[in-house]
Amino acid sequence: MASIEHTDAPSSVRQLQDAGKAVAGAAGAVAADRVRAEVDVRSSRAAVEIKAFAVAIRASASSLREQGHRSEAEMVDQFAGRADRLATRLSTASTDDLVEDAKRLSHDAVAFARREPALAVAGAFTVGLLIPKMLDLVASRRAMHQASSQPKNDDARVAHHPETTDLEVTEVDLTPEPEEES
């Protein structure tokens, strides 16, 4: 009887391992689907933002032309065209295509950094200087958007609840009382 139980134990362990692998595989598939969905949403948002950026760049190019700076305007137009193409790619490409693009760009960036290390360091330094400015711009736009979407009736709410403006601050002593010995 002991030999029968002994042979059942490895098969039950094997069954548990197989079940664990199946659960892990299913969890991995769910996680991959969620990542794909998130990439799709974020790439669509990025496409919209980049398209708006391209429109602003084209307006700058137009302004440069009006000021007589034709060659600078052409360069800015070329940059806007590239931004448009990027926005189109982000909005139409599948997640797998975007992942492949990211891998190829990463490989190209590493190869460039090996060929031109001084330019790579200078570029990284420049990007490092620009990122805080871009983040400040995004934060200020978000704050302006939130401020414009909030109701303008803040003063009316205070008028209906005057007790909210006359609050008193009371100090509370949070130091523990010494314990009395019994």
C-alpha positions, -999 to +999 in steps of 0.1 A: +000+000+000+029+023+008+043+018-027+010+028-043+008+060-023+044+067-031+037+065-069+006+088-065+026+115-049+048+123-079+018+124-102-001+147-079+029+170-077+032+168-115-005+177-117+000+207-094+030+218-114+009+215-146-019+234-130+005+261-118+019+264-153-015+268-168-025+295-142+008+313-148+003+311-186-033+324-183-021+353-160+007+361-185-018+362-213-041+385-193-011+407-184+000+408-221-036+418-232-036+446-206-003+459-217-015+458-254-046+477-244-026+503-225-001+507-254-031+512-277-046+539-255-013+557-249-002+556-285-036+571-295-032+599-269+004+605-280-008+607-317-033+634-308-007+654-288+019+651-315-006+661-342-014+692-321+023+699-318+028+696-355+000+721-361+017+746-337+050+740-355+034+747-389+021+780-374+056+789-364+069+781-399+042+803-413+053+831-390+089+826-400+079+829-437+061+862-430+092+875-414+113+866-444+131+836-430+123+811-458+151+786-451+143+784-414+106+780-422+114+751-446+134+733-418+105+739-394+080+726-420+101+694-425+101+689-387+063+693-387+060+668-415+080+643-395+058+649-365+027+644-387+041+611-399+049+600-364+013+608-353-001+589-382+021+559-374+011+559-337-026+561-346-026+534-372+001+509-363-006+478-343+009+472-309+033+446-323+044+470-350+051+497-324+071+473-302+091+463-333+097+500-341+108+506-305+133+477-307+147+490-340+150+526-327+167+513-296+192+493-317+198+523-340+203+546-310+229+523-294+247+520-328+248+558-332+260+562-296+289+539-303+298+557-335+294+592-322+298+591-284+303+629-280+272+637-300+252+611-279+264+627-247+256+662-260+222+651-271+214+634-238+225+666-220+202+687-242+173+663-237+180+664-199+177+702-200+145+702-221+126+675-202+119+697-171+107+725-193+084+702-212+070+687-180+064+723-166+046+731-198+024+700-196+017+706-159+007+742-166-016+732-195-032+705-173-037+730-145-052+755-169-075+728-183-086+717-149-092+753-138-113+760-169-134+729-164-142+736-127-174+755-120-170+792-114-194+791-084-168+788-056-178+822-042-215+813-043-208+781-023-190+801+004-219+826+005-243+797+012-221+783+039-206+812+059-196+789+087-168+775+064-151+809+064-151+814+102-133+783+113-112+785+145-079+767+149-076+749+182-043+735+194-044+699+206-017+685+228-008+651+215+020+642+240+011+610+260+001+613+296+025+596+320+010+563+332+000+562+368+013+532+388-014+512+406 
